[in-house]
Amino acid sequence: MREILFRAKREDNGEWAYGYYVRLPDAAGSASMIHTPARNPDESNSSHFIRSSTIGQFTGLTDKNGVKIFDGDILQGDEYPYCSEGEYNYFAEVVWFDEGCCGAGLYTHKNPKSTVKGISHGNCEWLEDFDSDKWQVIGNIYDNPELIGGETDEQI
């Protein structure tokens, strides 16, 4: 069975919180939290209010270094078209497809530093045949948007 796990940036300090996603009704509509249960008797449970725009779900997959892959992560691939002649021309953003069928997939972004003239930017694919040995998490769209041509937003 796949581990159910979420992450999001905490409202109070912007650090990542990992655990269960909880949505609570409040006077303004709703509030979102990540609840992390204690892992042993010496610890206590923790819950943190989070920035809803940063919520990402664990895909159940890890990269070649054993790092858990979440929705919103940016991956570097070792095969064409992501890597060609030793150059990383494209990166992949882990996304959640929810039109028709739902599930995790990859959206291809051209590396802003690449001079490649290829046509792979914008390609989408499911994670069904994902080979962990060929991918590495190099960041995420919140902390490292420049990897896919975005701008850093200190508010996230």
Secondary structure by P-SEA (a helix, b strand, c coil): cbbbbbbbbbcccccccccbbbbbbccccbbbbbbbccccccbbbbbbbcccccccccccccccccccccccbbbbbccccccccccccbbbbbbbbcccbbbbbbbbbccccccccccccbbbbbccccccccccccccccccccccbbbbbccc
